[in-house]
Structures are given as structure tokens and as C-alpha cells.
Amino acid sequence: MPAPPCASCHASRAALRRPRSGQALCGACFCAAFEAEVLHTVLAGRLLPPGAVVAVGASGGKDSTVLAHVLRALTPRLGISLQLVAVDEGIGGYRDAALAAVRRQAARWELPLTVVAYEDLFGGWTMDAVARSTAGSGRSRSCCTFCGVLRRRALEEGARRVGATHIVTGHNADDMAETVLMNFLRGDAGRLARGGGLGSPGEGGALPRCRPLQFASQKEVVLYAHFRRLDYFSEECVYAPEAFRGHARDLLKRLEAARPSAVLDLVHSAERLALAPAARTPRPGACSRCGALASRALCQACALLDGLNRGRPRLAIGKGRRGLDEEAMPGTPGDPARAPTSKAVPTF
Ligand SMILES: Nc1ncnc2c1ncn2[C@@H]1O[C@H](COP(=O)(O)OP(=O)(O)OP(=O)(O)O)[C@@H](O)[C@H]1O
């Protein structure tokens, strides 16, 4: 049976059914609708004002590739300029190939690219070195905790270097729903409340951040990349299989099979969540070491680096007190001899 006509242009044959609405569209109309929806998210949420210099967190993966491509198409409408900022976490056999994809994108789209490396920013620590150091604790899944916190800091640093006024990341609706589920499962009311909106306003001198793909499903992101023939890197991080997020992802897939709106329902429920005053996180102050926003004496990045440098990576990720949780969007002492430097001081 031939495909039905496109429900939008009525001229071409439909090439897909939109996963949520079931609408049959041709590739061109789907891409136009997808871009219009991202534009609406940005305008309705007042995420990126005209004149903004926007640092796109570019990982080379599908989400940030789609985000950069869509924002580039919307640049004239939004009146913004774009900079790609890529973070090299120092993950052998993974990040180099992903960075190669980012470099190809920057060249093809004629966008300036800046790469910042953990190794340079964090006193010699790469993610591979962190993984070796935390392996002794028997908690290799804490890799994602470290990486999430340090990447956030590195992205901020890269964005500042290029004079950005705003940071955008490619988190899609599925990523957001997974995070909401994880926070619920951990009873982390503070993060639930913080993670609900479309981004953060840039408290304490941090640059404002937002997620323009927050309402786009992963399936549609993949479809957009397919129809626009985008070149992206699609392998999973070598440390990801250990992450707690994988359980939330599996659970979400089953929920979605039973209730297709589960992903967006979760995203919206977090947006509307009202917290009792007792559950709110304390008013953040400044990190005593680097001055970044912190709810304790040290910010998350400095606390993690402190633990690593003292050969006690678990210090900052739990055990004995409520530490950081995996991927903050967030045992036995490690072997100090594995640490790349004896005294790593963040350079931010
Ligand atoms: N190494 C990196 N450099 C710059 N930005 C990054 C990096 N890793 C992740 N990000 C940003 O954070 C977002 C979420 O990253 P995450 O690791 O959850 O991957 P993802 O959902 O698979 O996204 P992507 O498909 O873009 O890699 C990315 O879309 C990107 O904007």
C-alpha cells in the first residue's frame, strides 16, 4: 500500500508518522515542524534574548548535533550568534572520535569551536584517571557523578572563554524524564525542584543555561537527524553501562509502552512541582575555594577534586553524609599514586 499523502503539504508522500501525534508527514514538513517547535520553546520560555552569544555544549552526539543544526537555522529569527564548546573529558577510545565529529560539524557549518579539556582545567585529572582512582572503591558507577559535575564546570569555563552570555545543552524530553525519575527514586526533592524548569537563570554569577530540546522526544531527534542527514557520533560512553540512569531508562521505556505520554507527563510534572518549604535546598552561597555557587563550604567540583587529591574519592560522593549523586545535572581509598598530580587545583 502506498504511503498516505503528507498531512501538511499534501503534495509529497508521508515518510513518517510522528510518534506522539500519529500525524503522517513528509521529511521536509516534519523537519519544518520540529524547528518551529524548538523556536516556540525558545520564544515562549524567553530562553535566548536577541543579541545573546550562545555556547552550544557540543558532544558530537545526536542531541547536541541536532540542537546546533536547529539553532543555526533559527539564528536569523532569534538574532543570536552561536559558538560550539566541546569538553574533552579524557576518555580513551570514546571522546576522540566524538570530538572528530564535532570538528567536522564546526567546519561544515562554519561555526567557531573551542575545546576545553578536564586535564588542563582540573590539575591533570582525566576521566580515565578518575575511573582508575574510584575503581578501588568498588563503585565504578560513581564515574558518571564525577563526570557530570566536572563537565558542567568545564562547559561554563569554555563558554566564558568565548564570551558567551548563555549556555545551551541538547537534553531532550527522554533525558529530562529519566532525570526526574532518578530524582524521585532517590528522594532528592532539592534536585527535583531545581531540574524542573527549562533551564537555570544563572544564579551566583553562573551563565544562564537552557535546554531548547526539552520537549522533543528522542525518537523525533533521531528522525530529524536522519532527514537532515546529520553526521553525528552514536557510540555510548565506555562508563555509561555502570550508570544508575540505565535503570531509569529501562523503566521509562516500559512506562512509555503502557502510556505513550509518560515521558512528557514526567517532564511537565517536574515543572509544576511545588515544594514544601522544609524540602527546599538551602540558599546557595559561594565556594570558599573557587567562588562558584555552592550549598556547602566547597562547590561540587571542588569537593570531588578534593576527595580525588586526597586519595579518597568517596569523600564527596556519599558514605556517611549525603554526598553528590550520580550525574548531578546533575570505601577504600583510591591509590594516590594513580593521581596525575599530587595537588590538583581547579583553574576556574
Ligand atoms: N563532552 C561534551 N562537551 C560539550 N557538551 C557536552 C559534552 N557531553 C555532553 N554535553 C552536553 O550535554 C548534553 C547532554 O549530554 P549527555 O551526556 O546526557 O548525552 P546525550 O543525551 O547522549 O546527548 P548527545 O546526544 O548530544 O551526546 C549534550 O546534548 C550536550 O549539549
PDBQT file of the ligand as one rigid body, heavy atoms in Angstrom, charges set to zero:
ROOT
HETATM    1  N1  LIG A 401      31.795  16.423  26.057  1.00  0.00    +0.000 N 
HETATM    2  C1  LIG A 401      30.854  17.342  25.964  1.00  0.00    +0.000 A 
HETATM    3  N2  LIG A 401      31.142  18.573  25.508  1.00  0.00    +0.000 NA
HETATM    4  C2  LIG A 401      30.201  19.530  25.417  1.00  0.00    +0.000 A 
HETATM    5  N3  LIG A 401      28.922  19.342  25.743  1.00  0.00    +0.000 NA
HETATM    6  C3  LIG A 401      28.561  18.134  26.197  1.00  0.00    +0.000 A 
HETATM    7  C4  LIG A 401      29.501  17.070  26.332  1.00  0.00    +0.000 A 
HETATM    8  N4  LIG A 401      28.840  15.980  26.780  1.00  0.00    +0.000 NA
HETATM    9  C5  LIG A 401      27.558  16.345  26.934  1.00  0.00    +0.000 A 
HETATM   10  N5  LIG A 401      27.376  17.634  26.585  1.00  0.00    +0.000 N 
HETATM   11  C6  LIG A 401      26.120  18.406  26.577  1.00  0.00    +0.000 C 
HETATM   12  O1  LIG A 401      25.205  17.829  27.497  1.00  0.00    +0.000 OA
HETATM   13  C7  LIG A 401      24.072  17.308  26.788  1.00  0.00    +0.000 C 
HETATM   14  C8  LIG A 401      23.602  16.008  27.425  1.00  0.00    +0.000 C 
HETATM   15  O2  LIG A 401      24.657  15.107  27.414  1.00  0.00    +0.000 OA
HETATM   16  P1  LIG A 401      24.527  13.561  27.671  1.00  0.00    +0.000 P 
HETATM   17  O3  LIG A 401      25.848  13.048  28.000  1.00  0.00    +0.000 OA
HETATM   18  O4  LIG A 401      23.383  13.322  28.567  1.00  0.00    +0.000 OA
HETATM   19  O5  LIG A 401      24.313  12.983  26.247  1.00  0.00    +0.000 OA
HETATM   20  P2  LIG A 401      23.178  12.684  25.238  1.00  0.00    +0.000 P 
HETATM   21  O6  LIG A 401      21.803  12.814  25.826  1.00  0.00    +0.000 OA
HETATM   22  O7  LIG A 401      23.552  11.425  24.565  1.00  0.00    +0.000 OA
HETATM   23  O8  LIG A 401      23.429  13.935  24.261  1.00  0.00    +0.000 OA
HETATM   24  P3  LIG A 401      24.263  13.947  22.914  1.00  0.00    +0.000 P 
HETATM   25  O9  LIG A 401      23.472  13.053  22.001  1.00  0.00    +0.000 OA
HETATM   26  O10 LIG A 401      24.270  15.383  22.485  1.00  0.00    +0.000 OA
HETATM   27  O11 LIG A 401      25.626  13.414  23.250  1.00  0.00    +0.000 OA
HETATM   28  C9  LIG A 401      24.538  17.137  25.357  1.00  0.00    +0.000 C 
HETATM   29  O12 LIG A 401      23.467  17.186  24.450  1.00  0.00    +0.000 OA
HETATM   30  C10 LIG A 401      25.481  18.295  25.202  1.00  0.00    +0.000 C 
HETATM   31  O13 LIG A 401      24.799  19.500  24.921  1.00  0.00    +0.000 OA
ENDROOT
TORSDOF 0
